[in-house]
């Protein structure tokens, strides 16, 4: 099997729809990701994979209008290394009540040979007024990808969960007040349609498992100050099939993004 993992460009990979927990809207004057043109955040990104190590400069470039709705467009100076910066880069974010909503195209690359992207519309990526372990968003969907005559169907379930609020949080020698962690968890399975003697057989190449678990720490009046992401999966034993899957057999990568410098208004 091929074994070229591309961790760069790993984004939120979400279906185009809006998610909410059904609670009534709550107005908020608190900013956990200040949305002003020119605001920027610098992150030191470290990873088990060489491709996922470097420095990201994430900034708000300008207003962008999508389907008659105005968002703030996020960009990075270069191709983002980190999970969070990659998710926001070239996409729009707006605030609605106590929520942050993302619209754009999210990119998810299992490998260099198998890239794909999914559109997202007003996806909730943060909610201020929550309780510990409250699920604030759930997505279910199916993605089909063609590769060298094979059709691979990915079925996923993604949940966004608020964790316990932190009065103070310390990282990289800095201490931040009023920090709200948000966990993104993706469960995924993959089935390949294999033609055997003229008969199409569905072969599960990836049993359902948590592929990505990412926790983002939002600090009041600053933005995201720390991100911890684990990316891991194991493919099925396919030795009985003459199949060359374009995905590494197994991956276990941990990545950290630490805020080193920022300017917000």
C-alpha positions in Angstrom: 0.0 0.0 0.0 1.0 3.6 -0.6 2.3 5.4 2.4 2.5 9.2 1.8 0.5 11.0 4.5 -0.3 14.6 4.0 -1.2 16.2 7.3 -1.1 19.7 5.9 -4.5 20.9 4.8 -6.4 18.8 7.4 -9.5 20.8 8.0 -12.9 20.5 9.5 -14.2 18.4 6.6 -17.9 19.1 7.2 -21.1 18.8 5.2 -22.8 22.0 4.0 -25.4 22.6 6.6 -26.0 24.5 9.8 -25.9 22.9 13.3 -27.3 24.0 16.6 -28.3 22.4 19.9 -31.9 23.7 19.7 -31.5 26.2 22.6 -32.9 29.7 22.3 -30.6 32.4 21.0 -28.5 34.2 23.6 -27.0 37.6 22.8 -23.4 38.0 23.8 -21.1 41.0 24.1 -18.1 38.9 24.9 -15.6 38.2 22.1 -13.8 34.8 22.0 -12.6 35.3 18.4 -12.5 39.1 17.7 -13.6 39.6 14.1 -11.9 42.9 13.0 -10.0 43.3 9.8 -6.3 43.1 10.4 -6.5 41.0 13.5 -3.9 38.2 13.5 -2.6 35.2 15.4 0.8 33.5 15.2 1.1 29.8 16.1 4.0 27.5 16.7 3.0 24.2 15.3 4.6 20.9 16.4 3.7 17.5 15.2 4.9 13.9 15.1 4.9 14.3 11.3 7.5 16.5 9.7 4.8 17.9 7.3 2.8 19.2 10.2 5.6 21.2 11.9 6.2 24.9 11.3 4.7 28.4 12.0 1.3 29.8 11.0 0.3 33.4 10.6 -3.5 33.5 10.6 -5.2 36.8 9.9 -8.5 38.5 9.0 -8.2 39.9 5.5 -11.5 41.6 4.7 -15.3 41.2 4.5 -16.6 38.6 2.1 -20.2 38.3 1.0 -21.5 34.7 0.5 -25.1 34.2 -0.5 -25.9 37.8 0.5 -24.5 37.3 4.0 -21.3 39.1 5.2 -18.5 37.2 6.8 -14.9 37.9 7.8 -12.5 36.2 5.5 -9.5 34.4 7.2 -6.2 33.9 5.4 -2.7 32.6 6.2 0.5 34.0 4.7 1.5 30.5 3.5 0.0 27.0 3.4 -1.1 26.3 6.9 0.5 23.6 9.0 -1.9 23.5 11.9 -5.4 22.0 12.1 -7.1 25.2 13.3 -5.4 27.6 10.9 -6.0 25.2 8.0 -9.7 25.0 8.9 -10.2 28.8 8.9 -7.9 29.7 6.0 -9.7 31.1 2.9 -13.1 30.7 4.7 -15.6 33.1 6.2 -16.6 33.4 9.8 -19.4 35.4 11.3 -20.9 35.8 14.8 -24.5 35.1 15.4 -25.8 35.6 19.0 -23.2 33.6 21.1 -22.1 31.4 18.2 -19.4 31.5 15.6 -20.4 30.2 12.2 -18.0 29.1 9.4 -18.8 29.0 5.7 -16.5 27.9 3.0 -14.6 24.9 1.7 -13.0 22.5 4.1 -10.1 20.3 2.8 -9.3 16.9 4.1 -6.4 14.9 2.6 -5.9 11.3 3.7 -2.9 11.2 1.4 -1.3 13.0 -1.5 -3.1 10.6 -3.8 -6.6 11.1 -2.3 -7.6 14.7 -1.7 -11.1 15.9 -1.4 -13.1 18.8 0.0 -16.5 19.5 1.3 -18.5 22.8 1.4 -19.7 24.1 4.8 -22.4 26.7 5.3 -22.9 28.4 8.7 -21.3 25.6 10.6 -21.2 26.2 14.4 -17.5 26.1 15.5 -18.0 27.8 18.9 -20.8 28.6 21.3 -20.2 30.6 24.4 -23.2 29.7 26.7 -22.9 26.0 27.3 -22.4 23.3 30.0 -19.7 20.7 30.3 -20.0 18.0 27.6 -22.9 19.7 25.9 -23.0 18.7 22.2 -23.5 21.9 20.2 -23.3 20.3 16.8 -23.7 16.9 15.1 -23.1 16.1 11.4 -23.7 12.9 9.5 -22.9 12.4 5.9 -21.4 10.3 3.1 -18.6 11.3 0.6 -17.7 9.3 -2.5 -14.3 9.5 -4.0 -13.2 7.9 -7.3 -9.7 6.6 -7.5 -8.2 4.5 -10.3 -11.4 2.8 -11.1 -12.4 2.3 -7.5 -15.2 4.1 -5.7 -14.5 4.7 -2.0 -17.5 5.7 0.2 -16.7 7.5 3.4 -19.4 7.7 6.0 -18.8 10.0 8.9 -20.3 11.4 12.1 -18.9 14.6 13.5 -19.7 16.1 16.9 -18.8 19.5 18.4 -18.8 19.4 22.2 -18.3 22.1 24.7 -16.0 21.2 27.6 -15.8 22.6 31.1 -15.1 26.3 31.2 -11.7 27.2 32.7 -11.2 30.3 34.9 -7.5 30.3 34.0 -5.5 28.3 31.5 -1.7 28.4 31.1 0.4 27.4 28.0 3.8 28.4 26.7 4.5 30.5 29.9 1.3 32.6 29.4 -1.8 32.5 31.6 -5.2 33.3 30.1 -8.5 34.1 31.9 -11.9 32.8 31.0 -11.1 30.0 28.5 -13.7 27.8 26.8 -12.5 24.6 25.3 -14.4 23.1 22.3 -13.8 19.5 21.2 -14.2 18.4 17.6 -14.5 14.6 17.1 -14.8 12.8 13.8 -15.9 9.1 13.5 -15.3 7.6 10.1 -15.6 4.4 8.1 -14.7 3.7 4.5 -16.0 1.1 2.0 -14.4 0.4 -1.3 -16.5 -1.1 -4.2 -14.3 -3.9 -5.5 -15.1 -5.6 -8.9 -14.4 -9.3 -8.5 -15.2 -11.4 -11.7 -17.8 -8.9 -12.8 -19.5 -8.7 -9.4 -19.2 -5.6 -7.3 -18.3 -6.4 -3.7 -18.3 -3.8 -0.9 -15.1 -4.1 1.0 -14.8 -2.3 4.3 -11.3 -0.8 4.2 -11.7 1.3 7.4 -14.0 0.1 10.2 -15.8 2.9 12.1 -13.4 4.7 14.4 -12.6 8.1 15.8 -10.2 9.5 13.3 -9.7 13.0 14.6 -10.1 14.4 18.1 -9.2 18.1 18.3 -9.6 20.5 21.3 -9.4 24.2 20.8 -9.0 26.6 23.7 -10.8 30.0 23.2 -9.7 32.8 25.5 -11.9 35.8 26.1 -10.9 38.9 24.0 -8.0 37.0 22.3 -9.1 34.0 20.3 -7.7 30.4 20.2 -4.6 30.2 22.3 -3.9 26.4 22.1 -5.0 23.5 19.9 -4.4 19.8 20.6 -5.2 17.4 17.8 -4.9 13.6 17.5 -5.2 12.1 14.1 -5.3 8.3 14.1 -6.8 5.3 12.2 -6.1 1.7 11.2 -7.3 0.1 8.0 -8.7 -3.4 7.8 -6.6 -6.4 6.9 -6.9 -6.5 3.1 -4.4 -9.2 2.3 -7.1 -11.4 0.8 -7.8 -8.8 -1.9 -5.6 -7.7 -4.7 -6.3 -4.0 -3.8 -3.8 -1.2 -3.6 -5.6 1.3 -1.4 -4.4 5.0 -1.8 -4.4 5.5 2.0 -1.6 4.6 4.5 -2.4 1.4 6.4 -2.3 3.1 9.8 -1.5 6.6 11.1 -1.1 8.0 14.6 -0.1 11.7 14.8 -0.4 14.3 17.5 -0.2 18.0 16.7 -0.1 21.1 18.9 -0.7 24.7 18.0 0.5 27.3 20.5 -0.2 31.0 20.3 3.0 32.9 20.3 1.9 36.4 19.2 -1.3 38.2 18.3 -2.9 41.5 17.7 -6.7 42.0 18.1 -9.2 44.9 18.3 
